[in-house]
Amino acid sequence: RNPNGTALTIWCFTTDPSTRWEYCSPLGSSLLERECPTGYAIGDERVRTAMKVLACIVGVLALLWLLWVCCVWSRINLAIALYEAAAQFVYSTPSIILVPVLQTLVALGWFAFWSFSVASLVSQVPTAYAPEGFYSWEEAVGNSNERGKCNSLRPEGFAWKYGGNEAVSDDPCSGNKGDTTGIEPKCWKCAPPRYVFDAKFALSFFTLLWNNELIIAIGICIIAGAASGWFFSRPDSKDYVAKAFVRTAAYNVFRYHVGSLAMGAAIIAIVRFIRYVLTYVENNVKETQSKVVMVLFKVVQCCLWCMEGCLRYVNKNAYIQIAILGRNFCSAAQAAFFLIMRNAVRFAVLGFFGWVMRLIGLATIVVATAFTGFVLLESLDPTISPIVPMVLFVLFAYIVGCSFMNIYALSADTMLQCVIASEEMKLPDEAIPQKFVELRSYAEDRTNGGKAVANATRE
């Protein structure tokens, strides 16, 4: 029954006149159970089994992902609507693009001034930093087991050779007028390093971190203030077009909120400063401490990194609360924390959706800029190597794309808090632009402290 003796497994006749027979699977067999008569692309059976298990795991994860999407579908619609509103805000308020540009210029100017001042500070090495006296080579620089007198501190000093003085009778290097019989010549002295990290440098470095965080906080608050002002403005009012939302937000920030923003920036700066100090200490004691101590350093730094990320996220939402409601930092941070807890799913969905949007937007900006630059270079002079210009194009596009997408995402975060504020304060539809009333149609009734907070009435 084997046709021509060539069939390797079950076969059957076909109804195709051009094909007399072909392989077939037994009834009740699944795709995973079927054999391959001509052999497997993956010869190792264990690898095939692992691939099957991996396929099952991926299938289960895909099913769970689909279920999660179905459960949070209304939140996804809300995230889409928020990003649409953010796009309308950026389109109608193009001056908002200047905020990160000014931030960058101020940060660069501040960093240049700080670099000049810190160069003067670190070069002021105390005279007592390097020990006085004459030493042998081993005493000065040490050996493989211990450090010497000249390099016992960090940053390390260096040893220099003293030529002696043969005109005197008790010189530690040349001995008695050049006779070193009976003594060990000590012809090395210690010199201080060219720079030193002391308390003055630590204070200056903390100032750098604090000012950097303050510049970031001011930018966030200005963008959030402009977005919230635009959100709650009536498009049918006479002064709607003439309103300078960015200018008003900047005035409010510098007039009322600098202290609150400085408080939030100081918290982040302290955590970052501790991280840098631990990194510096770890690098200095790496040669003398055990692996257990090094692992503890890594664990502590990892915890501080996670703590910084959480604080930075809460601070960002606190700055938005300051921009919308004019609160001080402590009350704004508390309100932001409990706001995130009450609306955890909304914030999680918006955060994930925002990450996807930023990734797609950034990739589009970089690719479009690189392609356009390449076409222009080829049209101007095809003989020029495009490598260096293309690297500059990609770098510039990445910086600009990050700035633009950060504005976009921050505007969407502000819109979400505006929607939640309008819900929890039970603002009527007339208090916000009519075209944004549908944003609240995606919000469900929530329970806050055992009391139901209903959505605002919609037409």
Steps between C-alpha positions, in 0.01 A plus 500: 500500500804727505500687165827414328646434844566873555236599763646556846171529693123497449391584146177512303379530141392842376226620267750710305571328165855635503576374855445128562571504877626723781577486869214547747456523875292258705162612626509677836867607476601860572757709325739449790468122476553463127822357369710645219571218252779693331672592827501798735659838447617473864667164542536497881184364664568690823519828310171415323337432836633828639362684197158342556501605865611849403221521241246401765633761741488771234146395411388524862665840538331619181164383634558678832603813310179484297294461816679794660434717195130408514486585871661842461346588166328808641829620647670449164232716340566761767874490430437543126268793565755660734775475241268648240438792736875531562560512124241776462667694782847476347359592158308804631783613732820470293691726739510210746784356291721784623485377861747209461720718277527765769549229763793360304661840453465588868634158603801534270573852628471385861723199435765720337499734800510208743789335313703820520433542873556136592832496312617773736369315806656160430837655417526652850682207659582554872869516580460231766353251249843350418712392801828673562822303539746284313421137412644205321337390174295227668394729783392765250304293247435178696496148368249241379357455852466855628511857381781741566509839662454684171200305369310415817220745420274544199569684274853368521807719530829405342861453610786704371872439546709731714858534380652554846736768629865397528588828672338388827589215729156367595306491174252204491586432136868582457599422858819655635609720211433224250602205721199271559688230689285352778176673399214425261476791258153652491487704185125512428249764602125524452326756282125572514274415203391766259142484631311381806138414581407654832194647670506806274485282190221288652293811569565632150407165344176486698423852378545378142257212554249722678500768231470240224195348669354846557535585130320176414226570756444853367464366145250235611295752695492751212386237249241363743373849580464587133325169423256533791427863413430400141282207615272709721475799263185551299572490126198721430622784726635818341846479655552128437727545199686792653574321826869438551478175693877446512570855612232484768627163623858630513390807696310286752797268545757773565257711701347235727652151467881521494527409869278193461692387193832553680374277783418218260827545313696484827351159585608350167840671525562350845428148380722545194776649714494198732522269198804682364667500842449125534642447152806707590551311827454166325767582242742608773459193725466247220853368550475459877146370559356153456252398232220497756553869572507574126171315453347702784613819328329386178180409683483836678563687175230297324252584777591867476456487122151354541421756769613782272278373218194483728568844647553647155164361384316632807678835470397534136134455593547732799632771266190451287284539812688820583438634149130412500394577857777724631584283802827497691733208442415290806125509446549458123722194549250347743211572262697359206584179688140429601381606155724234346375242751135579427553489123778241475355329193454826313854613573642157412316484166591859415862434597526192280314665213720806539814287489381342174409838354836650596684204351307519171525879483871504577573228245296686237682829563845342492435287191332783309781743584771249408330413171444864407859588588635212295292598197617863528865394530473274198334773296765760596814294450488119463878473541500623862502229767167524687618330821589805712203715381262209555627448855441868570154484340402199712637655820323830439175323407520285814543804727221694331274194490550430871415860586189506284370162616561592863284810451237283335499242782502763775206676336306172499583443869373850575181435304437189708530693824274771358237237419528344847484843662186586306348169613587519867406870527177418312550780252219540248558463130482875461823539699713336231503521120212312347724301268679352803190396689521158333826437686295449812272254321776239531525543878308262720331571833760469772494454874706737710509429874176304481315780319411467138623786286281509190612623163386845394169511317534478127259628238 
